[in-house]
């Protein structure tokens, strides 16, 4: 499409900006509506990583996942979700940076099962870093901080990897039906 209106320093087209905005909105909506008290840390990473990886696969440009993380974090702050204040933004931004960082090295990783699941696990484990930062700021003893950060990171990684399972299949179906372009990736010679 040659007549696309570009946003954010001519980085994203209107179609791409809308897709990223919808993914960010879905992250916040699932976080708000599915406030499940499972008693298991990290269950919120399931939908967060699902939509972050989906957005990175649909919009095949650097910064796509980071934009989704920033938008979701800003919406979460604006809606007053969680009592962590501005640190809540880290909860969304750290996984997004990991996803975009992985895309720098392996651009088509959302379509490759093992890499997608590995990246989701690493991105979701960043929840432990967020937890450690919060606990250190309130003055918790280092041993407690480490213990809680490791648990949050492990459970976050588990749920993040579960959330990544359907992403390659969904992206492949979207690409096969022409919903997302295949032009962003180089075709592998067979």
C-alpha positions as semicolon CSV with decimal commas, in nm:
position;residue;x (nm);y (nm);z (nm)
1;X;0,000;0,000;0,000
2;X;0,162;0,318;-0,113
3;X;-0,089;0,563;0,036
4;X;-0,057;0,451;0,398
5;X;-0,051;0,715;0,667
6;X;0,257;0,662;0,885
7;X;0,276;0,711;1,261
8;X;0,553;0,738;1,517
9;X;0,829;0,892;1,311
10;X;0,715;0,712;0,995
11;X;0,783;0,376;1,159
12;X;0,436;0,216;1,159
13;X;0,148;0,239;0,915
14;X;-0,205;0,305;1,038
15;X;-0,288;-0,065;1,001
16;X;0,016;-0,165;1,208
17;X;-0,054;0,099;1,473
18;X;-0,411;-0,026;1,507
19;X;-0,295;-0,389;1,540
20;X;-0,044;-0,293;1,808
21;X;-0,303;-0,080;1,989
22;X;-0,551;-0,367;1,989
23;X;-0,289;-0,609;2,125
24;X;-0,204;-0,364;2,406
25;X;-0,573;-0,319;2,483
26;X;-0,628;-0,695;2,494
27;X;-0,339;-0,732;2,740
28;X;-0,498;-0,478;2,974
29;X;-0,850;-0,617;2,928
30;X;-0,746;-0,974;3,005
31;X;-0,549;-0,850;3,304
32;X;-0,855;-0,658;3,431
33;X;-1,125;-0,916;3,359
34;X;-0,933;-1,229;3,453
35;X;-0,809;-1,119;3,792
36;X;-0,796;-1,475;3,910
37;X;-0,681;-1,546;4,259
38;X;-0,515;-1,875;4,173
39;X;-0,255;-1,844;4,444
40;X;0,010;-1,902;4,176
41;X;0,255;-1,627;4,088
42;X;0,301;-1,526;3,728
43;X;-0,033;-1,637;3,581
44;X;-0,081;-1,293;3,426
45;X;0,217;-1,363;3,197
46;X;0,009;-1,611;2,998
47;X;-0,196;-1,349;2,812
48;X;0,072;-1,081;2,823
49;X;0,323;-1,294;2,635
50;X;0,058;-1,435;2,404
51;X;-0,044;-1,089;2,280
52;X;0,311;-0,951;2,282
53;X;0,442;-1,234;2,067
54;X;0,137;-1,216;1,844
55;X;0,190;-0,843;1,794
56;X;0,558;-0,896;1,709
57;X;0,465;-1,160;1,455
58;X;0,191;-0,952;1,295
59;X;0,394;-0,630;1,278
60;X;0,737;-0,740;1,170
61;X;0,925;-0,424;1,267
62;X;1,165;-0,348;1,547
63;X;0,995;-0,175;1,837
64;X;0,654;-0,335;1,781
65;X;0,652;-0,532;2,107
66;X;0,807;-0,241;2,296
67;X;0,529;-0,013;2,176
68;X;0,270;-0,269;2,287
69;X;0,439;-0,289;2,629
70;X;0,448;0,090;2,665
71;X;0,084;0,126;2,561
72;X;-0,034;-0,154;2,790
73;X;0,168;-0,015;3,081
74;X;0,036;0,337;3,024
75;X;-0,323;0,211;3,005
76;X;-0,271;0,007;3,319
77;X;-0,135;0,310;3,501
78;X;-0,419;0,529;3,375
79;X;-0,678;0,278;3,494
80;X;-0,510;0,246;3,834
81;X;-0,454;-0,128;3,806
82;X;-0,223;-0,256;4,075
83;X;-0,076;-0,066;4,364
84;X;0,280;-0,046;4,238
85;X;0,257;0,300;4,084
86;X;0,501;0,387;3,805
87;X;0,693;0,062;3,863
88;X;0,393;-0,114;3,707
89;X;0,528;0,006;3,371
90;X;0,834;-0,217;3,420
91;X;0,607;-0,519;3,441
92;X;0,503;-0,454;3,079
93;X;0,820;-0,299;2,941
94;X;1,080;-0,559;3,043
95;X;0,913;-0,853;2,862
96;X;0,855;-0,632;2,557
97;X;1,223;-0,538;2,543
98;X;1,322;-0,904;2,561
99;X;1,083;-0,988;2,274
100;X;1,220;-0,707;2,056
101;X;1,576;-0,796;2,152
102;X;1,519;-1,155;2,039
103;X;1,372;-1,027;1,713
104;X;1,694;-0,838;1,651
105;X;1,887;-1,166;1,643
106;X;1,621;-1,399;1,497
107;X;1,366;-1,186;1,306
108;X;1,120;-1,466;1,235
109;X;1,127;-1,620;1,585
110;X;0,748;-1,590;1,647
111;X;0,698;-1,848;1,369
112;X;0,952;-2,099;1,509
113;X;0,817;-2,310;1,797
114;X;1,128;-2,375;2,009
115;X;1,263;-2,022;1,976
116;X;0,924;-1,863;2,042
117;X;0,875;-2,067;2,358
118;X;1,230;-1,997;2,477
119;X;1,193;-1,622;2,421
120;X;0,856;-1,625;2,600
121;X;1,014;-1,800;2,898
122;X;1,299;-1,550;2,919
123;X;1,065;-1,253;2,871
124;X;0,823;-1,376;3,137
125;X;1,109;-1,449;3,377
126;X;1,177;-1,076;3,377
127;X;0,884;-1,060;3,620
128;X;1,140;-1,165;3,880
129;X;1,350;-0,855;3,805
130;X;1,043;-0,637;3,847
131;X;0,959;-0,807;4,177
132;X;1,316;-0,771;4,305
133;X;1,320;-0,400;4,222
134;X;0,993;-0,347;4,407
135;X;1,099;-0,550;4,711
136;X;1,434;-0,373;4,737
137;X;1,262;-0,035;4,726
138;X;1,045;-0,125;5,024
139;X;1,347;-0,242;5,220
140;X;1,300;-0,619;5,227
141;X;1,601;-0,828;5,331
142;X;1,813;-0,945;5,034
143;X;1,747;-1,311;5,107
144;X;1,370;-1,260;5,093
145;X;1,408;-1,049;4,777
146;X;1,608;-1,322;4,604
147;X;1,369;-1,598;4,708
148;X;1,060;-1,409;4,594
149;X;1,224;-1,294;4,267
150;X;1,326;-1,649;4,176
151;X;0,976;-1,784;4,244
152;X;0,810;-1,504;4,049
153;X;1,054;-1,553;3,761
154;X;1,008;-1,931;3,746
155;X;0,630;-1,924;3,760
156;X;0,619;-1,629;3,519
157;X;0,841;-1,822;3,275
158;X;0,615;-2,128;3,299
159;X;0,298;-1,930;3,222
160;X;0,474;-1,724;2,955
161;X;0,584;-2,041;2,774
162;X;0,229;-2,178;2,794
163;X;0,100;-1,852;2,646
164;X;0,349;-1,881;2,359
165;X;0,237;-2,228;2,252
166;X;-0,044;-2,121;2,015
167;X;0,137;-1,817;1,870
168;X;0,331;-1,984;1,582
169;X;0,020;-2,170;1,463
170;X;-0,198;-1,858;1,473
171;X;0,063;-1,651;1,292
172;X;0,108;-1,917;1,026
173;X;-0,269;-1,930;0,968
174;X;-0,286;-1,550;0,949
175;X;-0,001;-1,543;0,699
176;X;-0,149;-1,829;0,491
177;X;-0,481;-1,643;0,466
178;X;-0,313;-1,316;0,366
179;X;-0,401;-1,127;0,685
180;X;-0,036;-1,053;0,758
181;X;0,226;-1,013;0,486
182;X;0,503;-1,264;0,438
183;X;0,721;-0,996;0,275
184;X;0,884;-0,896;0,604
185;X;1,075;-1,221;0,621
186;X;1,319;-1,368;0,376
187;X;1,200;-1,696;0,237
188;X;1,418;-1,990;0,328
189;X;1,543;-2,175;0,021
190;X;1,442;-2,540;0,015
